[in-house]
């Protein structure tokens, strides 16, 4: 046995010099034992030397493991599962209720070279995991190498297979994003891929915050309130089941803060299996679809007329005859054939009166207000799905008349919601948000209308529910205001608007009393191509199919939002609109 002493001597750390010195002593102990003819001493020394080497090795490993656990970056951040790679933070609602989380799952692999009994392995896996693909299982059992068979197995599923003790069956841990409430708020929450990247909804919009939250073990709170969301989805689903539309949308917001408290798109899907949903089910109609909103736009036109000083609530408009404008003639759905005040124009949802008001406002001023209200751009919200509107290429008198009552301009429900907020919150255009805001916080948006105009609109919208086309949306004691909307859809087959295909909606606000800048809430219900039934006398307009659902939503969510019921004295409606109108 020989050692390169010179080589050891060149190693500068003191630890190595200590090792070199002791190895030198042990070597000379061997040589002295041999020279003295004491074989037993030589043996004892060798055994001692081997044991010492093992002890030193284990000590080194223990120190290394301890150091890694206590001082490494992985240890500080909770390991790769918690903070790095594909990990994502929990998503919760504004009250801390769980919406999405990473949970441990397992991938199933088979190495056929280690399988003892192919038939028994096949039978046992089929019995325990019937969802496993038969074709993939057969391929793995005869591949001659390790093959992936199935992923996303729960710990319980893994345990059942593991208990069978099947040779060649292997499990590997993998991350899986789980949405414990299934379809609830599916379009707002969205979903992520197996690589930890958000693909839709909040998972995509807040991707970096969610990935960063995993490192700090912090959940990401959204603005929605699950109680509000559940009521909204339930009433929207009931309306969809009753009237059979192609799709439906429901939105609830705080108009002061811009927080989205509930958002539903029907049909919905299960984010735990987005690949199993159709394109129609995955489509977020609240953000990614645009519609001609019909008479809900009359709220904007009336507000613009008031704010621009063109009209007052008592201004009158002659609606006794259809309004001829260039090559076209504008009619009212149910002609009142009388001179109407501005409030009555709103209550009767008069196209004639609204078009005449818009003509007084003028193309330049009307389009400038629409732009200031955010109606000519995608809704300002974190969601990537927010769609671009379709706006007139030329703001001539025809475009002015058409857009004044919601034709000739297509916007998303979220864009309509944001613009409505400015009419109802004191006149500022707030960005919408899916993030929870701290109490008292508010992003100060640009002023687009005066507080006086906003206060007048609250009164006018309330008057439309107490004595106009929105009466079916009233909820006892909650001072509901609103506007019906029925937009006929353009049909290329007939090169015109199809009266049988409508977008029917109701835009509601509550409570309408109190300071103009106080917390109040906007509710939108929209049905795309609904069909009237015997309960609506065949009508499929907004006042018949959307307003009742909006009223039920408001009645259910008011307690969660802290809105107290105050019962007003019963007033006799003035110039009440025909309830069949509902436009």
C-alpha positions as CSV (number, residue, x, y, z in Angstrom):
1,X,0.0,0.0,0.0
2,X,1.5,3.4,-0.9
3,X,0.3,7.0,-0.9
4,X,1.5,10.0,-2.8
5,X,2.4,12.1,0.2
6,X,3.6,14.9,-2.0
7,X,0.2,14.9,-3.8
8,X,-1.7,15.0,-0.5
9,X,0.5,17.7,0.7
10,X,-0.5,19.9,-2.1
11,X,-4.1,19.9,-1.0
12,X,-4.4,23.1,1.1
13,X,-7.5,22.8,3.2
14,X,-6.8,21.8,6.8
15,X,-9.2,18.9,6.7
16,X,-7.2,17.2,4.0
17,X,-4.0,17.7,5.9
18,X,-5.6,16.0,8.9
19,X,-6.7,13.1,6.7
20,X,-3.2,12.8,5.1
21,X,-1.5,12.7,8.5
22,X,-3.8,10.0,9.9
23,X,-3.6,7.8,6.8
24,X,0.3,8.1,7.0
25,X,0.1,6.8,10.6
26,X,-2.2,3.9,9.7
27,X,0.1,2.8,6.8
28,X,3.1,2.7,9.2
29,X,1.0,0.8,11.7
30,X,0.4,-1.9,9.1
31,X,4.2,-2.0,8.3
32,X,5.2,-2.3,12.0
33,X,2.7,-5.1,12.6
34,X,4.1,-7.1,9.6
35,X,7.7,-6.5,10.7
36,X,6.9,-7.7,14.2
37,X,5.2,-10.8,12.9
38,X,1.9,-9.9,14.7
39,X,-0.7,-10.9,12.1
40,X,-3.6,-10.5,14.6
41,X,-2.6,-6.8,15.1
42,X,-2.4,-6.3,11.4
43,X,-6.0,-7.8,11.0
44,X,-7.4,-5.7,13.8
45,X,-5.9,-2.5,12.3
46,X,-7.4,-3.4,8.9
47,X,-10.9,-4.0,10.3
48,X,-10.6,-0.7,12.3
49,X,-9.6,1.1,9.1
50,X,-12.5,-0.3,7.1
51,X,-15.0,0.6,9.8
52,X,-13.5,4.1,10.1
53,X,-13.9,4.6,6.3
54,X,-17.6,3.5,6.5
55,X,-18.2,5.8,9.5
56,X,-16.6,8.8,7.7
57,X,-18.7,8.1,4.5
58,X,-22.0,8.0,6.4
59,X,-21.0,11.1,8.4
60,X,-20.3,13.0,5.1
61,X,-23.6,11.9,3.6
62,X,-25.5,13.0,6.8
63,X,-23.9,16.4,6.8
64,X,-24.6,16.9,3.1
65,X,-28.3,16.0,3.5
66,X,-28.7,18.2,6.5
67,X,-27.1,21.1,4.7
68,X,-29.3,20.6,1.7
69,X,-32.4,20.5,3.7
70,X,-31.6,23.5,5.9
71,X,-29.7,25.9,3.6
72,X,-30.5,25.1,0.0
73,X,-32.9,27.2,-2.1
74,X,-35.2,24.2,-2.5
75,X,-35.5,23.9,1.3
76,X,-36.3,27.5,1.7
77,X,-39.0,27.5,-0.9
78,X,-40.6,24.3,0.0
79,X,-39.1,22.2,-2.8
80,X,-39.9,22.0,-6.5
81,X,-43.5,21.0,-5.8
82,X,-44.2,24.2,-3.9
83,X,-42.3,26.9,-5.6
84,X,-40.6,26.0,-8.8
85,X,-41.2,24.3,-12.1
86,X,-44.9,23.8,-12.8
87,X,-46.3,24.7,-9.4
88,X,-49.2,27.1,-9.1
89,X,-50.8,28.8,-6.2
90,X,-54.3,28.1,-4.9
91,X,-57.0,30.4,-6.4
92,X,-59.7,31.4,-3.9
93,X,-62.8,33.7,-4.0
94,X,-62.9,37.0,-2.2
95,X,-63.9,35.2,1.0
96,X,-61.1,32.6,0.8
97,X,-63.2,29.7,-0.6
98,X,-61.0,27.4,-2.7
99,X,-61.5,27.5,-6.5
100,X,-58.3,25.9,-7.9
101,X,-55.4,24.0,-6.4
102,X,-52.4,21.8,-7.2
103,X,-52.9,18.3,-5.8
104,X,-50.5,15.3,-6.0
105,X,-51.4,12.8,-8.7
106,X,-49.5,9.9,-10.3
107,X,-48.6,8.6,-13.7
108,X,-48.9,4.9,-14.3
109,X,-46.0,3.2,-16.3
110,X,-45.4,-0.5,-17.2
111,X,-42.0,-2.0,-17.9
112,X,-42.9,-5.3,-19.7
113,X,-39.4,-6.7,-19.1
114,X,-40.2,-6.9,-15.4
115,X,-43.8,-8.2,-15.7
116,X,-44.1,-11.8,-14.5
117,X,-47.7,-12.6,-15.5
118,X,-49.0,-10.6,-18.5
119,X,-52.6,-12.0,-18.2
120,X,-52.8,-11.4,-14.5
121,X,-51.4,-7.9,-14.8
122,X,-53.9,-7.0,-17.6
123,X,-56.8,-8.4,-15.6
124,X,-55.9,-6.6,-12.4
125,X,-55.3,-3.2,-14.0
126,X,-58.6,-3.4,-16.0
127,X,-60.5,-4.3,-12.9
128,X,-58.9,-1.6,-10.7
129,X,-58.6,1.2,-13.4
130,X,-61.4,0.5,-16.0
131,X,-60.8,4.0,-17.5
132,X,-57.3,3.0,-18.7
133,X,-57.2,2.7,-22.5
134,X,-57.2,-1.0,-23.5
135,X,-55.1,-0.2,-26.6
136,X,-52.4,1.6,-24.6
137,X,-52.4,-1.1,-21.9
138,X,-51.8,-3.8,-24.5
139,X,-49.0,-1.9,-26.1
140,X,-47.3,-1.4,-22.8
141,X,-47.5,-5.1,-21.8
142,X,-45.7,-6.1,-25.0
143,X,-43.4,-3.1,-25.6
144,X,-40.2,-4.7,-24.2
145,X,-39.5,-1.4,-22.4
146,X,-41.0,1.1,-20.0
147,X,-44.2,2.7,-21.4
148,X,-46.5,5.4,-20.0
149,X,-50.0,4.1,-19.6
150,X,-52.2,6.7,-17.8
151,X,-51.8,10.0,-15.9
152,X,-53.7,11.9,-13.3
153,X,-54.3,9.0,-10.9
154,X,-55.4,10.1,-7.5
155,X,-53.5,8.8,-4.4
156,X,-56.5,6.5,-3.7
157,X,-56.3,5.0,-7.3
158,X,-52.5,4.6,-6.9
159,X,-52.9,2.8,-3.5
160,X,-55.4,0.3,-5.0
161,X,-53.0,-0.7,-7.8
162,X,-50.0,-0.7,-5.5
163,X,-51.7,-3.1,-3.1
164,X,-51.8,-5.7,-5.8
165,X,-48.0,-5.9,-5.8
166,X,-47.7,-6.3,-9.6
167,X,-44.1,-6.6,-10.8
168,X,-43.3,-4.1,-13.6
169,X,-46.0,-1.6,-12.6
170,X,-44.5,1.7,-11.7
171,X,-45.8,5.1,-10.5
172,X,-44.2,8.5,-10.9
173,X,-45.5,11.6,-9.1
174,X,-46.9,14.4,-11.3
175,X,-48.6,17.6,-10.8
176,X,-52.3,18.1,-11.6
177,X,-54.4,21.3,-11.4
178,X,-57.8,20.5,-9.7
179,X,-61.0,22.6,-9.7
180,X,-63.0,21.2,-6.8
181,X,-66.2,23.0,-7.8
182,X,-66.3,21.7,-11.3
183,X,-68.3,23.9,-13.6
184,X,-68.8,26.7,-11.2
185,X,-67.3,29.9,-12.5
186,X,-65.5,27.8,-15.1
187,X,-65.1,30.6,-17.7
188,X,-63.8,33.1,-15.1
189,X,-61.4,30.7,-13.4
190,X,-60.3,29.1,-16.7
191,X,-57.8,26.3,-16.7
192,X,-54.0,25.5,-16.9
193,X,-52.0,22.8,-18.8
194,X,-50.0,20.1,-17.2
195,X,-46.8,22.2,-17.7
196,X,-48.1,24.8,-15.2
197,X,-49.1,27.4,-17.8
198,X,-52.5,29.1,-17.7
199,X,-54.5,28.7,-20.9
200,X,-57.8,30.5,-20.2
201,X,-59.6,32.8,-17.8
202,X,-57.9,33.9,-14.6
203,X,-55.4,31.1,-14.9
204,X,-54.1,32.8,-18.0
205,X,-54.8,36.4,-17.1
206,X,-53.0,36.1,-13.7
207,X,-50.5,33.5,-14.7
208,X,-47.4,35.2,-13.3
209,X,-49.1,36.0,-10.0
210,X,-50.3,32.5,-9.6
211,X,-46.9,30.9,-10.4
212,X,-45.2,33.4,-8.1
213,X,-47.7,32.8,-5.3
214,X,-46.7,29.1,-5.3
215,X,-43.1,30.1,-4.2
216,X,-44.4,32.1,-1.3
217,X,-47.2,29.6,-0.4
218,X,-49.7,32.5,-1.0
219,X,-53.2,32.0,-2.5
220,X,-54.4,34.3,-5.2
221,X,-57.9,35.8,-4.3
222,X,-60.3,36.7,-7.1
223,X,-63.0,39.4,-7.0
224,X,-65.9,36.9,-7.2
225,X,-68.1,35.9,-4.3
226,X,-69.1,32.3,-4.6
227,X,-72.5,33.0,-3.1
228,X,-73.2,35.6,-5.7
229,X,-71.7,33.3,-8.4
230,X,-73.9,30.4,-7.4
231,X,-77.1,32.4,-7.5
232,X,-76.2,34.0,-10.8
233,X,-75.4,30.7,-12.4
234,X,-78.5,29.0,-11.1
235,X,-80.9,31.7,-12.4
236,X,-79.1,31.9,-15.7
237,X,-79.3,28.1,-16.1
238,X,-83.1,28.2,-15.3
239,X,-83.7,30.9,-17.9
240,X,-81.7,29.0,-20.5
241,X,-83.5,25.8,-19.8
242,X,-86.9,27.6,-20.1
243,X,-86.3,29.6,-23.2
244,X,-83.7,27.5,-25.1
245,X,-81.2,30.1,-26.3
246,X,-78.0,29.3,-28.2
247,X,-76.1,30.8,-25.3
248,X,-76.5,33.1,-22.3
249,X,-74.5,35.5,-20.1
250,X,-74.8,36.7,-16.6
251,X,-72.6,39.4,-14.9
252,X,-72.6,41.1,-11.5
253,X,-70.3,44.0,-10.7
254,X,-69.7,46.6,-8.1
255,X,-70.0,49.8,-10.1
256,X,-67.9,51.8,-7.7
257,X,-64.8,49.6,-7.7
258,X,-65.2,47.7,-11.0
259,X,-64.9,44.3,-9.3
260,X,-66.6,41.4,-11.0
261,X,-68.5,39.7,-8.3
262,X,-70.0,37.0,-10.6
263,X,-69.7,36.1,-14.2
264,X,-71.4,33.2,-16.0
265,X,-71.4,32.0,-19.6
266,X,-73.9,29.2,-20.6
267,X,-73.3,26.5,-21.7
268,X,-70.4,26.0,-19.3
269,X,-67.8,23.2,-19.0
270,X,-65.7,21.3,-16.5
271,X,-62.2,22.8,-16.2
272,X,-61.0,19.5,-14.9
273,X,-61.5,18.1,-18.4
274,X,-61.4,21.1,-20.8
275,X,-60.5,18.8,-23.7
276,X,-63.9,17.0,-23.3
277,X,-65.8,20.2,-23.9
278,X,-67.0,21.6,-27.2
279,X,-65.9,24.9,-28.6
280,X,-69.3,26.3,-27.8
281,X,-69.0,25.2,-24.2
282,X,-65.5,26.7,-23.7
283,X,-66.5,30.0,-25.3
284,X,-66.6,32.8,-22.8
285,X,-69.6,34.7,-24.1
286,X,-69.2,37.4,-21.5
287,X,-65.8,38.5,-22.8
288,X,-65.2,36.9,-26.2
289,X,-68.5,37.4,-28.0
290,X,-69.9,40.6,-29.3
291,X,-73.6,41.4,-29.9
292,X,-75.8,44.2,-31.1
293,X,-77.2,45.0,-27.6
294,X,-80.5,46.6,-28.7
295,X,-82.3,49.0,-26.5
296,X,-79.9,48.8,-23.5
297,X,-77.9,51.4,-25.6
298,X,-80.7,53.8,-25.2
299,X,-79.4,54.3,-21.6
300,X,-76.1,55.7,-23.1
301,X,-77.9,57.9,-25.6
302,X,-80.2,59.4,-23.0
303,X,-77.2,59.9,-20.6
304,X,-75.2,61.6,-23.4
305,X,-78.1,63.9,-24.2
306,X,-78.4,64.9,-20.6
307,X,-74.7,65.4,-20.1
308,X,-74.2,67.3,-23.3
309,X,-77.1,69.7,-22.4
310,X,-79.1,68.7,-25.4
311,X,-82.0,67.5,-23.4
312,X,-83.5,67.4,-19.9
313,X,-85.8,64.8,-18.3
314,X,-88.8,67.0,-19.3
315,X,-87.7,67.5,-23.0
316,X,-90.3,66.2,-25.4
317,X,-90.1,64.1,-28.6
318,X,-92.9,63.6,-31.1
319,X,-93.4,59.8,-31.6
320,X,-96.8,60.0,-33.2
321,X,-95.5,59.0,-36.6
322,X,-92.6,56.8,-37.8
323,X,-89.4,58.8,-38.3
324,X,-88.2,59.0,-41.8
325,X,-84.4,59.4,-42.1
326,X,-83.0,59.4,-45.6
327,X,-83.7,56.1,-47.2
328,X,-85.0,54.4,-44.0
329,X,-88.0,54.7,-41.7
330,X,-87.7,54.1,-38.0
331,X,-90.6,52.5,-36.2
332,X,-91.4,51.8,-32.5
333,X,-92.0,48.2,-31.5
334,X,-95.3,49.1,-29.9
335,X,-96.2,52.6,-31.2
336,X,-97.5,54.9,-28.5
337,X,-98.3,57.5,-31.1
338,X,-97.9,60.5,-28.8
339,X,-95.5,63.2,-27.7
340,X,-93.2,61.7,-25.1
341,X,-90.9,63.3,-22.5
342,X,-87.4,62.0,-22.3
343,X,-88.3,59.8,-19.3
344,X,-91.2,58.4,-21.3
345,X,-89.0,57.7,-24.3
346,X,-86.9,55.6,-22.0
347,X,-89.9,53.9,-20.4
348,X,-91.5,53.1,-23.7
349,X,-88.2,52.2,-25.2
350,X,-89.1,54.4,-28.2
351,X,-86.7,54.1,-31.2
352,X,-88.3,57.2,-32.7
353,X,-87.7,59.4,-29.7
354,X,-84.1,58.0,-29.2
355,X,-83.1,58.5,-32.8
356,X,-84.4,62.1,-32.7
357,X,-82.4,62.7,-29.5
358,X,-79.3,61.2,-31.2
359,X,-79.8,63.5,-34.2
360,X,-79.7,66.5,-31.8
361,X,-76.5,65.2,-30.2
362,X,-74.8,64.9,-33.5
363,X,-72.4,62.3,-35.0
364,X,-69.2,63.8,-33.7
365,X,-70.3,64.2,-30.1
366,X,-72.1,60.9,-30.0
367,X,-69.1,58.9,-31.3
368,X,-66.8,60.8,-28.9
369,X,-68.9,59.9,-25.9
370,X,-69.1,56.2,-27.1
371,X,-65.3,56.3,-27.3
372,X,-65.0,57.9,-23.8
373,X,-67.3,55.1,-22.4
374,X,-64.9,52.4,-23.8
375,X,-67.5,51.1,-26.2
376,X,-65.1,51.3,-29.2
377,X,-62.4,49.2,-27.6
378,X,-62.2,45.8,-25.9
379,X,-63.4,45.9,-22.3
380,X,-60.6,46.9,-20.0
381,X,-60.2,43.8,-17.8
382,X,-57.4,41.3,-17.1
383,X,-59.1,38.6,-19.2
384,X,-57.2,37.9,-22.4
385,X,-60.5,36.8,-24.1
386,X,-61.8,40.4,-24.1
387,X,-63.0,40.9,-27.7
388,X,-62.8,43.9,-30.0
389,X,-66.1,45.6,-30.9
390,X,-67.6,46.1,-34.3
391,X,-68.2,49.8,-34.9
392,X,-69.5,51.9,-37.8
393,X,-66.9,52.6,-40.4
394,X,-68.5,56.0,-41.0
395,X,-70.5,58.1,-38.4
396,X,-73.2,59.4,-40.7
397,X,-76.8,60.1,-39.8
398,X,-77.7,56.4,-40.4
399,X,-75.0,55.2,-38.0
400,X,-76.1,57.8,-35.4
401,X,-79.7,56.7,-35.5
402,X,-78.9,53.0,-35.5
403,X,-76.3,53.0,-32.7
404,X,-78.6,55.2,-30.6
405,X,-80.9,52.3,-30.0
406,X,-78.3,49.5,-30.2
407,X,-78.1,48.5,-33.8
408,X,-75.1,48.8,-36.1
409,X,-72.6,48.3,-33.3
410,X,-71.5,45.1,-31.6
411,X,-69.9,45.0,-28.2
412,X,-69.1,42.4,-25.6
413,X,-71.3,42.0,-22.5
414,X,-68.2,43.1,-20.4
415,X,-67.8,46.2,-22.5
416,X,-71.5,47.1,-22.0
417,X,-71.1,46.4,-18.3
418,X,-68.1,48.7,-17.9
419,X,-69.8,51.5,-19.8
420,X,-73.0,51.1,-17.7
421,X,-70.9,51.4,-14.6
422,X,-69.9,55.0,-15.6
423,X,-73.5,56.0,-15.9
424,X,-74.3,54.6,-12.4
425,X,-71.3,55.3,-10.2
426,X,-71.0,59.1,-10.4
427,X,-69.6,59.4,-13.9
428,X,-66.1,57.7,-13.9
429,X,-65.1,54.9,-16.2
430,X,-63.6,52.2,-14.0
431,X,-61.6,49.3,-15.3
432,X,-63.2,46.0,-14.6
433,X,-61.2,43.6,-12.5
434,X,-61.2,39.9,-11.5
435,X,-58.8,40.7,-8.6
436,X,-60.1,41.2,-5.1
437,X,-59.6,44.8,-4.0
438,X,-58.9,45.8,-0.4
439,X,-61.8,47.5,1.4
440,X,-61.7,51.2,0.5
441,X,-59.5,50.8,-2.5
442,X,-60.5,52.1,-5.9
443,X,-58.7,52.7,-9.2
444,X,-59.7,56.3,-10.1
445,X,-60.9,56.1,-13.7
446,X,-61.4,59.1,-16.0
447,X,-64.5,61.2,-15.6
448,X,-66.8,60.8,-18.6
449,X,-70.0,62.3,-17.2
450,X,-71.0,64.6,-14.4
451,X,-72.3,63.3,-11.1
452,X,-75.6,65.1,-11.9
453,X,-76.0,63.1,-15.0
454,X,-75.3,59.9,-13.2
455,X,-77.9,60.8,-10.5
456,X,-80.5,61.5,-13.2
457,X,-79.8,58.2,-14.9
458,X,-80.3,56.3,-11.6
459,X,-83.8,58.0,-11.2
460,X,-84.7,57.3,-14.9
461,X,-83.7,53.7,-14.7
462,X,-85.7,53.3,-11.5
463,X,-88.7,54.9,-13.2
464,X,-88.4,52.3,-16.0
465,X,-88.9,49.5,-13.5
466,X,-91.7,51.1,-11.5
467,X,-93.6,52.3,-14.6
468,X,-91.9,51.1,-17.8
469,X,-90.7,48.1,-19.7
470,X,-88.5,46.8,-16.9
471,X,-91.3,46.0,-14.4
472,X,-90.6,42.3,-14.3
473,X,-87.1,42.9,-12.8
474,X,-88.4,44.5,-9.6
475,X,-87.3,42.9,-6.4
476,X,-89.3,43.9,-3.2
477,X,-87.6,46.7,-1.3
478,X,-84.3,46.7,-3.3
479,X,-85.0,49.8,-5.4
480,X,-84.1,48.2,-8.7
481,X,-83.6,50.2,-11.9
482,X,-82.8,49.0,-15.4
483,X,-83.3,48.9,-19.1
484,X,-84.5,46.2,-21.4
485,X,-82.7,45.3,-24.6
486,X,-83.8,43.3,-27.6
487,X,-81.5,43.4,-30.6
488,X,-82.5,41.7,-33.8
489,X,-79.6,39.8,-35.4
490,X,-78.4,40.5,-38.9
491,X,-78.9,37.5,-41.1
492,X,-76.7,37.3,-44.3
493,X,-79.2,34.9,-45.9
494,X,-81.9,37.6,-46.1
495,X,-79.4,40.5,-46.2
496,X,-81.2,42.2,-43.3
497,X,-82.3,41.8,-39.7
498,X,-84.1,38.6,-38.8
499,X,-87.1,39.3,-36.5
500,X,-87.0,35.6,-35.3
501,X,-83.4,35.8,-34.1
502,X,-82.9,38.2,-31.2
503,X,-80.4,39.0,-28.4
504,X,-82.6,39.7,-25.4
505,X,-81.2,41.3,-22.3
506,X,-81.8,43.3,-19.2
507,X,-79.3,45.7,-17.6
508,X,-80.2,46.3,-13.9
509,X,-78.8,48.4,-11.1
510,X,-79.6,48.4,-7.4
511,X,-80.1,50.2,-5.1
512,X,-80.8,53.3,-7.0
513,X,-81.1,55.6,-4.0
514,X,-78.4,57.0,-1.7
515,X,-75.2,59.0,-2.6
516,X,-74.3,58.7,-6.3
517,X,-70.8,57.5,-5.4
518,X,-71.9,54.8,-2.9
519,X,-71.5,51.1,-3.5
520,X,-74.2,49.8,-5.8
521,X,-74.4,46.8,-8.1
522,X,-74.9,46.1,-11.8
523,X,-76.6,42.9,-13.0
524,X,-76.7,41.9,-16.7
525,X,-78.7,38.9,-18.0
526,X,-78.4,38.2,-21.7
527,X,-80.0,35.4,-23.8
528,X,-78.8,34.8,-27.4
529,X,-81.8,33.7,-29.6
530,X,-84.3,32.7,-26.9
531,X,-87.7,31.3,-27.7
532,X,-90.8,32.6,-26.0
533,X,-93.3,30.1,-24.4
534,X,-96.8,30.2,-23.0
535,X,-95.7,32.0,-19.8
536,X,-94.4,34.9,-22.0
537,X,-97.4,34.7,-24.5
538,X,-94.8,33.9,-27.1
539,X,-92.7,37.0,-26.5
540,X,-88.9,36.5,-26.4
541,X,-88.0,40.2,-25.8
542,X,-85.7,41.3,-23.0
543,X,-88.6,42.4,-20.7
544,X,-90.1,39.0,-20.8
545,X,-87.2,36.5,-20.8
546,X,-84.3,38.4,-19.2
547,X,-85.8,40.9,-16.8
548,X,-87.4,38.3,-14.5
549,X,-84.1,36.4,-14.2
550,X,-82.3,39.6,-13.3
551,X,-84.9,40.4,-10.6
552,X,-84.5,36.9,-9.1
553,X,-80.7,37.2,-9.1
554,X,-81.0,40.6,-7.3
555,X,-83.4,39.2,-4.8
556,X,-81.0,36.4,-3.9
557,X,-77.7,38.2,-3.8
558,X,-78.8,41.4,-1.9
559,X,-78.3,39.8,1.5
560,X,-74.7,38.7,0.6
561,X,-73.9,42.3,-0.5
562,X,-75.4,44.0,2.6
563,X,-78.2,45.8,0.7
564,X,-81.1,46.4,3.1
565,X,-84.7,46.3,1.9
566,X,-86.5,49.6,2.1
567,X,-90.1,49.6,1.0
568,X,-91.3,52.7,-0.9
569,X,-94.9,54.0,-1.0
570,X,-96.7,52.6,-3.9
571,X,-96.8,55.0,-6.8
572,X,-99.2,55.1,-9.7
573,X,-97.1,54.6,-12.9
574,X,-97.2,57.5,-15.3
575,X,-97.4,56.6,-19.0
576,X,-96.8,53.0,-18.3
577,X,-95.4,51.0,-21.2
578,X,-97.1,48.0,-22.7
579,X,-95.6,45.0,-20.8
580,X,-95.5,43.2,-24.1
581,X,-93.0,45.7,-25.4
582,X,-90.0,44.7,-23.3
583,X,-87.5,46.1,-25.7
